[in-house]
Amino acid sequence: MQSELIKARNDKFIVLLHHVVMWLMAGYLLSDMISGFSLMTFGLDLKFSLIYKTPLFGILLLLIGRYRFKLMLAILGVIVVLMIAPVLSYIKVLNPGMFFFDFGYVIKLLMPITIFIYFYIMSIESAEWSYRWAQRILWVCFFSLCLNFLFAGMGMGQITYSTGGGNSAGSTGFIYAGNELGAAFLVVFGYALHKVWNDRPRFVYLMLSALTVICGLIVATKTTMLAAIILVFMVPIVNERQNLYRFTKFKAKLIIPLVVVLVALFISVLEILDSIGLLGRFQFLYGKFGIMGIIWSSRDVFIKELMHIYMYQSTVIEQLFGQGIGIGLKHSGGKGSAEVDFVDLLIWFGFIGLSICLAFYSFLLGLAGKLTLRVNSVHAPGIFLVNGLLFMLSGFSGHIWISGTLGIAVGVINSLLWYEKMDFIKKNASNKKVQSEGQGPHNCQL
């Protein structure tokens, strides 16, 4: 009798943990905004976002171990492998700050993978409940970003470009990292546009498209402005599903407005850059480094030197397992990052770390692409578009695959592929009764 009471209490505790991780994932962008607000307003880096996400990662590991112990051990094994570089670097330079910096990047790298695995388990143990939560998390993220862009539009938060003399353009609101915000914008607004295109009247999609473009212009980075335009036009195209790779009348109808919008965007961007004094800087970069200098914002210079260090000034162990941000000690300017994910992963976590990351995101892209071609695919087309854009973006900028602002959203949106792969959505729509909101993961083998 006593053991049954203990088991009942344990069951309630496990269910509580499931609800906790769902709420933590839903509110994580608000935690980033609080961190940014404290830093920008009071100059205090309270590390609130880190304090918020570290317990989330730990609870996810515990819950994964509760149902699939071997999967938890696999994640822990990957952590050990990725931490080889930070440990070796610490032994050499005895710098705790660099060690914890590297450890933070390991957690950021593994967060999407861990969330993806967690939802894989939940798609088996409690599909209805976890499916609703996955969608709810993404919508909460959408409204969180809208709130952040509202603050940015009111002139509050971090300035995107400042050229002195009171001239400035764009704002990232209270989310400090501009590159990471752009990537999160791509994922969250990509999901929202896809859902509205499929579930709402066309005028609602047009309204959301206008909001998307406005938000992209508010931030005013290359990533957000281009992402806004590409998402608005590509979401309808990928939703042709089985006709995705065929030229259709629908695609032809979109080409002319797309060209017009891109030309208008190009002209408006030139005018904005000229008004704040940045056009001359871009002309200088183009004259000296060409078009790649503008796209990479001179990152190609850092790439060349860091890759030279990786190839000719690193041991075989460092090439395999990386050397963390300690590689900056070998750089002539102390630069420990190329701000391009492919290169940063290679130099920080070596060939093994880059291979793990490439394998995971290639798997997601391939699975989403395969499911997109189904006539009755639900979420896959939007996910395929988002994954493809992120894959390309990671080749031109940093903090995509190693991002605290992006990682949770990427893990959650891709988790929807599990439900589509197992045909849960179709079966649920046809013959399953919706559970009540308060039940939670009642059919888990707790």
Phi, psi and omega in degrees: 000318180295320180295325178294321177296318178298317180296319179298318178295319179297320179299314180297322180294318179296316178299319177300318179298321177300315179295322180298312182294326178294315179294323178295319178293322181295324186261012189292328179291329175294325177294323176295322179293321179295318178299314180295321180297315181295324181288317184283325185274315185248355182071020182251119175269092185282355182056031183297321181297318179294316179298328181287317189272334180297312175299325177301314179298318180296317180293321177301317178299316180298317181291323175298316178296332180297327184250326181224085186299324181294325178293322176297318178297324179296317178296316178298323178296320177295320177301316180299315181297315181291336181275357178300315181297311178300322180294314180296321178295321180294321179299325182284315189249348179052051180244100181300325180300314178295323180298311182289332174297313178296319179299320177300321178293325177299314180296318179298320180295321186270349182302310179299321180296316181295317178295319179299317179292320179301314181288334172299314178296316182291332176294340177266317187278321183207074190295312184300311183295312184288329177295316177298320182292321179302316179291320180298318180301315182293324178289323176297320177298321179299311181290331175295317178293322177300319177297318179297318179291330175297314176299318181297318179295336178274004178085015180259145176102201188279130176285136179285307180234135175222127183245011180086167180067020180082000180275134178203163177211138174078158177206140176264010181068221182263007172266113195292318187277108184295315180299317181291324177297318179300318180291320177296321176302316180300314183291308188290314179288331174298317177297314182297315179298318180297315181295317181293320178301322184272333190246350186233163177299159185296328181294331176292321178296320179296321179294317179293326177297317178297318178298320180299314180295318179299316179297321177298320179288329178298315179288319173068022171269160178302319183298309185291320181293314179291320179300319181300311182293315182297316180298313184302321183269331184276333179303312176298325182292312181294339179280005168285349172054254186296343178260016186303318185264015177247146177278119184241169177299324180297318178296320180298322180295333183274342186296312183298308178298328178296315180297317180299315181294318180296320178295316179297320179296317180299316180294317181294323178295319178299319180293319179296314181297322179292322183291331181256005174085015181263348182297320178299323179295318179292324177295323178295315180298320181294318180294327184269320187243353180081190184296327180292332177294325177286315181298316183269354182051047178070011177296335181299333178293314179293323180300315183299313183290318181293323177291327175295319177297317181297319185281321192242349181237020182233146177283170178298320178298318179293325178292326181281313188253352179089182179216019175061193179288356176297346177297338178298338178290340179267346183279141183298329180255010181073018182280119181257008181211142176268353183061028173226124191300318181303316182286315182299317179296322181293315184279331181278316186237013172072185180299323181293314179298317178296320181296319178299314182294315179298319180298317182295309184286333173292321176299315180298316181296316180294316180296315179298319179296320179295315182289334180298326184286354174289140180298323185257024178296144185255298184260338190304318181302314179295321180292320178300317178297312181298314181297320179296317179294320178295321180298315179292320182297325181295341178276350182240348181212172181254177176060041172258302179277345178238073186223126175285330181283332185260325194306314183294316180298320179296316179297318183289314183296323179285338177296336178296340178295328179300315183292326178287321180297321181272008179058025180297319185298315181294315180295320182295321181292331186268320188219016179247136178276136181289132179287159176288150185303325190275356187287322182072197184284067188290334183264010174293147176279072183283000000 
